[in-house]
Amino acid sequence: MDCEVLIIGAGPTGLMLALELSREQIPFRILDSHYSTKTAHQSRSIVVHSRSLELLARHDLAESFIAKGLLMEEIRFFLKQTLNGKNSYPGSLMNDTIYKNPLIIRQPLSEQLLEKRLCEYGGIIERGASAKKMVIDEDGEGVSVLVQHRIQEEDEKVREELINCKYAVGCDGANSMVRKFAGIDFPGTSYPQELILIDAQVDWDKKICPHVFIDKEFVIFIPLDETGINRIICRRPPNDTSTISSSSNLLSGLSSYQEPSLSEFHDTVTSSVPGTTRIHSPIWSSSFRVSRRLASTYSVGRIFLAGDAAHVHAPIGGQGMNTGIQDAVNLGWKLARVLKATAPSSLLNSYNIERHKVGSDTVENTDRMFNILITTNPVKIWLRNFLFRWVLPYFLKPDFADRKIRYISQLSIRYRNSPVVGTASTWKGSLRGGDRAPDGWMMNPEGENITLHGLFRTSNDHLFLFSGLDTLESRMVNDTVQQLKLCSSVLVVHKIYDRNFKDKTIFDGYIDPGGKVHTLYQFNEPGYVLVRPDGYISFIGPLTSLDELKNWMNSHMQG
């Protein structure tokens, strides 16, 4: 084999998968058909949510992203030039993460940070390389991919190479060649409305935060930094005479058409935005149509799809790039376990089971909201604005708004129906196997503060033993833990003691100084939680059910 895993596509999804495989020391190659990277202003994805920041922190990247971006503190909604409500971050339900606010950062900057870390890991992107043919080997043990390498960016000369790998992953976007080679359907449709966007300087008296203005039309302003540069998005004026490029591919989630001019934004902005707004010094503009499509499956044999190759949808809530990043992390550790023979090959089946539902939910939810926003039907516009005026304030009340903030942050994603998670029969708490593991601050034996998620940076399964007010040092507990280690060669055990734990002479773990971590996991009595490498709960229960955990590990974690 030339490599264990071949990644096709070096956008955020492919780069994140490459980082995950690098951490696991799995040999891979990553190809991208583009010979050069996009410039920093050419960006459609601009939001990184809390869950993605948690995953980026595994590679010490979260703080780098935050330093380059703008943390979102508020969104303001206007109807007929009047402020109708605002949504403030972080909300009351974000107490189990240290990344409480969404981050605005342009995608090319995100890609630069990801690629830089990949280079530091020793990886390299093979640019100008396109997959031209792909087949699963007759013995079913690998994939053969015919690749064309362009010698120089403007040169038509190519060099062909046949790459043999054990697994191939298509991270090559909405027009994925990998998906076509695998024969995977991509059903869906394209919206008829054409949208335009522009990144430009905006002079106005509004707060630095996203603004949504609705009247007969809609226009959205998103600040890209603190200097006044905003991304402006609206529907292309219906009387515009521009023609759609015949070369555009309507499969794309954001298919490009003729670039708009500043004047095309004038009427919508003037009619929808109160006060004086001057838009000037454009940096980049684009027009596009949006599609909603979902691959029928995310895998066929040894071929997998991730990111836009698997799902495209309306850009409502900034879900696209974030969903792709989570696809990559979910798949990465599973590929590594199977390739290292520390888990059965059936583990890979759970990738489609877990992530396809997430993609389906995202496509459906964004479609519902986008159709409300984009409608041109006069009756529906009247109904939308009526509901916007009278119902939106209710939805912006803390209880409802905070639940929505958490949902959009992707912290609520869970895999309870996955075949590779479980819950002890005697467990009474609300957390279940397949839920995201909450994060909180602890103190290590040296007296240093550390987050529970900070321990996930090693590619292991993590078994956390919570003391409650009792000791964790009974012979039964120690003997069972030793047996559990025999079930998995990648198991690391951590002990977390309650703040009121008295016997410091046997302290050999972490102190939960405010009792918050115990509360997050609902451990009033001694208990345990097994967390898998992507930060989701594999199994949870009271300490008295450790034998049940042992039986579960024997049936699910043997390579």
C-alpha positions, 0 to 999 in steps of 0.5 A, spaced: 500 500 500 502 507 498 498 509 504 493 507 509 488 513 508 487 517 502 484 524 503 481 527 497 480 534 498 484 539 503 478 544 505 477 544 512 474 537 513 480 534 509 485 538 513 481 536 520 481 529 518 489 529 516 490 532 523 486 527 526 490 521 523 497 525 524 495 525 531 494 517 531 500 516 527 496 513 521 500 514 514 496 518 509 496 522 503 492 528 502 490 531 495 487 537 492 485 539 485 487 546 486 494 548 485 494 554 490 490 556 496 484 561 496 486 568 498 484 571 505 477 575 502 474 569 498 470 566 503 463 563 504 464 559 511 465 564 516 462 561 523 466 556 527 461 554 533 463 552 540 463 544 538 468 545 533 472 550 537 472 544 542 475 539 537 480 544 534 483 545 541 485 538 541 490 540 536 492 547 540 488 551 535 482 554 538 486 560 541 489 561 534 482 561 531 480 566 536 486 570 536 484 571 528 477 572 529 471 575 532 467 572 538 460 573 537 456 577 542 449 578 539 445 578 533 440 583 532 433 583 528 430 588 525 423 588 522 421 594 517 427 598 520 425 597 527 429 593 532 424 587 533 429 583 538 436 581 539 439 574 541 445 575 546 451 570 547 453 565 550 446 564 554 445 560 560 445 553 557 453 553 555 456 552 562 459 545 560 464 548 555 469 553 555 468 556 548 461 559 549 461 564 543 461 562 536 467 565 532 467 569 526 473 567 522 474 567 514 474 560 511 481 561 508 484 564 515 481 557 518 485 553 512 491 557 513 491 555 521 489 548 519 495 547 514 500 550 518 499 545 524 499 539 519 505 542 516 508 542 524 505 535 524 510 533 518 504 533 513 503 536 506 498 537 501 499 535 494 496 540 490 494 540 483 492 533 484 485 530 481 482 523 482 480 521 475 478 514 477 477 510 483 475 502 484 475 498 490 480 492 489 477 485 487 479 482 494 476 488 498 482 489 502 483 496 499 482 502 494 486 503 487 485 511 485 488 514 479 491 521 480 493 526 475 498 531 478 499 538 474 506 539 473 505 547 474 499 551 475 498 554 468 501 548 465 497 542 461 502 537 462 500 532 467 503 526 471 499 520 472 500 516 478 496 509 481 495 510 488 493 504 492 490 505 499 486 501 504 481 507 505 479 513 501 475 519 504 472 524 499 472 531 502 472 534 495 466 538 496 459 538 493 461 536 486 465 530 489 468 525 484 469 520 490 461 520 491 460 519 483 466 514 483 462 510 489 456 510 485 452 514 491 446 518 490 446 525 492 438 527 492 436 534 493 434 540 489 436 547 488 433 553 490 430 558 485 432 564 488 439 567 486 443 571 492 448 576 492 454 577 497 459 582 498 465 584 503 465 591 503 467 597 508 460 599 512 459 606 515 453 606 520 452 607 527 450 600 528 453 595 534 459 590 531 455 584 531 450 581 526 444 584 523 438 581 520 433 586 516 427 584 514 422 588 510 419 585 503 426 583 502 431 581 507 439 583 508 444 580 513 450 584 515 456 580 518 462 583 521 468 580 519 473 584 524 473 590 528 475 595 522 468 596 519 468 590 514 462 586 513 459 581 509 452 583 506 448 578 503 441 579 500 437 576 494 439 579 487 434 584 485 428 581 481 429 586 475 437 585 474 438 583 467 445 579 469 445 572 466 447 565 469 453 562 467 452 556 463 458 553 466 455 553 473 454 546 476 447 546 480 449 541 485 454 545 488 451 548 495 453 555 493 454 555 486 457 561 483 454 566 478 456 573 475 459 577 480 454 583 483 456 590 483 455 595 489 449 598 486 445 591 486 445 592 494 443 599 494 435 598 494 434 593 499 439 596 504 436 603 503 429 600 504 430 595 509 436 598 514 434 604 518 439 611 518 444 612 513 448 606 511 454 607 506 457 601 503 464 602 499 471 599 498 468 592 496 474 587 497 470 581 494 463 579 491 459 573 489 453 571 487 450 564 488 444 559 488 443 554 494 442 547 494 439 542 499 442 535 498 444 529 502 448 523 500 444 516 500 450 513 505 456 516 507 460 510 505 460 504 500 465 499 502 472 502 503 470 509 501 467 514 505 464 521 504 465 527 509 463 535 509 460 538 503 461 531 499 456 528 503 451 534 505 450 541 502 444 546 505 442 553 506 447 557 510 443 558 515 446 558 522 453 557 519 452 549 520 456 547 514 463 547 515 462 545 522 458 539 520 464 537 516 469 538 521 465 533 526 464 528 520 472 528 520 473 527 527 468 522 528 471 518 522 478 519 524 479 515 530 475 510 528 479 509 522 485 509 526 482 504 531 481 499 525 487 500 522 491 499 528 487 493 530 485 495 536 477 495 534 473 491 530 472 493 522 465 493 524 466 500 528 467 503 521 459 502 520 457 507 526 460 513 522 454 512 517 449 511 522 452 517 527 453 522 522 448 521 516 442 523 521 446 529 523 446 531 516 439 529 515 437 534 521 441 539 518 439 539 511 431 539 513 432 544 519 436 549 515 431 548 509 425 550 513 428 556 516 431 558 509 424 558 505 421 562 510 427 567 509 427 567 502 420 567 499 418 571 494 410 570 495 407 576 497 402 572 502 408 568 505 412 575 506 406 578 509 405 572 514 413 571 515 413 579 517 407 578 521 410 572 525 416 576 525 413 581 529 409 578 534 412 571 535 420 572 534 420 576 541 417 570 544 423 566 541 428 570 543 426 570 551 431 566 555 429 559 555 427 558 548 433 562 545 438 559 550 436 552 547 436 555 540 443 557 541 446 551 544 443 547 538 446 551 533 453 551 537 452 543 535 453 541 543 447 538 543 449 533 537 448 526 540 449 518 538 444 515 543 442 510 537 449 508 535 451 501 536 457 503 539 455 506 545 451 504 552 448 506 558 448 502 565 442 498 567 442 502 574 444 509 571 438 514 573 442 520 570 439 524 564 446 523 561 446 517 556 451 513 552 452 517 545 451 524 549 457 529 548 461 529 554 460 535 558 467 540 560 469 543 566 475 545 570 479 541 575 485 541 579 491 536 577 496 534 583 500 539 582 495 544 583 494 547 576 487 548 573 486 543 567 479 542 563 476 535 563 476 536 555 484 537 556 485 530 557 482 528 550 488 530 546 491 523 547 488 518 542 485 514 548 479 511 551 478 515 557 475 512 563 473 517 569 472 515 576 468 520 580 468 519 587 462 523 590 464 523 597 467 516 598 473 513 596 475 510 590 480 505 593 476 499 595 479 493 593 473 491 588 474 498 584 482 497 583 481 489 581 475 491 576 479 497 573 485 492 572 481 487 568 478 493 564 485 495 562 485 488 559 479 489 555 482 495 551 490 497 550 488 504 549 484 505 556 487 511 560 484 511 567 483 518 571 480 519 578 476 525 580 475 527 587 469 531 590 471 538 593 469 535 600 473 529 599 477 528 606 483 523 605 488 527 601 493 522 603 491 517 597 489 523 592 492 521 586 487 524 581 484 531 580 480 535 584 473 538 582 474 544 587 467 547 585 463 540 585 461 543 578 464 537 574 460 532 579 454 536 578 455 536 570 455 528 570 450 528 575 454 524 580 452 525 587 454 517 589 461 514 586 460 513 578 464 512 572 464 515 565 468 512 559 469 517 554 471 515 546 477 519 543 472 524 539 469 526 546 462 523 546 460 518 552 461 511 550 458 508 557 456 511 563 453 508 570 454 508 577 461 505 580 457 499 583 456 497 575 463 496 573 462 489 571 457 491 566 462 496 563 467 490 563 462 486 559 460 491 554 467 493 553 469 485 552 463 485 546 465 492 543 472 494 544 476 487 542 480 488 535 
